[in-house]
């Protein structure tokens, strides 16, 4: 069997947990405003247990914006930018030398299309800003 402790702290428990033979846990009371941790250990015999192992579950910390969550592609003379479920707050486009070509703020959407960019074919760098961070992408336009 197993023992588990559902806790709002990341510190391993020092006492006993709740005994179970199930592979799932339900009906645990928790505060959704704080991170919660599930500690589990195996019962290895009478009074003998493995070490507590844990993983944060129901974590309230905001994950960083992953670069692969931002998709940028050219379609005709338009540039499409999608950030999944994360709201974009701003966008800046640079040429390869670092000169600013375009800027837009207060986007507040998960996707946007840039259609009024008048530049020659070149590599451009798009700096996408969200509440979770900033990601840079390069495309040929």
Residue, then its C-alpha position, 0 to 999 in steps of 0.5 A: x500500500x501507500x501513504x500520502x499527505x496533501x500539503x500546502x508546503x514543499x517540506x516533506x512530512x515528518x509523521x504518518x500519512x493517510x493509508x491507501x491502496x488506491x492509485x488516485x486521490x479525491x475529496x482532498x480539501x485545499x486552498x486554490x490560492x496557494x500551491x499544493x504538494x502531494x507526498x507519497x511513500x510506499x508501505x514496505x512492511x510493519x512500520x517500514x516505509x520508503x522515503x517521501x517523494x513529492x511533486x507540486x500539484x495545483x501549482x499557482x506560480x505562473x510558468x514562463x512563456x516557452x518559445x515553442x508556444x509562440x508561432x510566427x509565420x508569413x502568409x502572403x504579405x501578412x505576418x501571423x503571430x499566435x501565442x496559444x492561451x497567453x495574451x500578447x501585450x506587445x510586439x516589436x519587429x527588428x531587422x537583422x541589424x537591430x533597427x526597429x521596423x514596427x511596434x505595436x502595444x496593447x494587443x491583448x489577444x492570443x493572435x494578431x496579424x500584421x499586414x501593413x509592413x512595407x519592407x524588402x525581403x529580409x530576415x526580421x526578428x519579432x519580439x513578442x511580449x506577454x505577461x509571462x515573458x518575452x520571446x524572439x522569433x526570426x522569419x524571412x519576410 
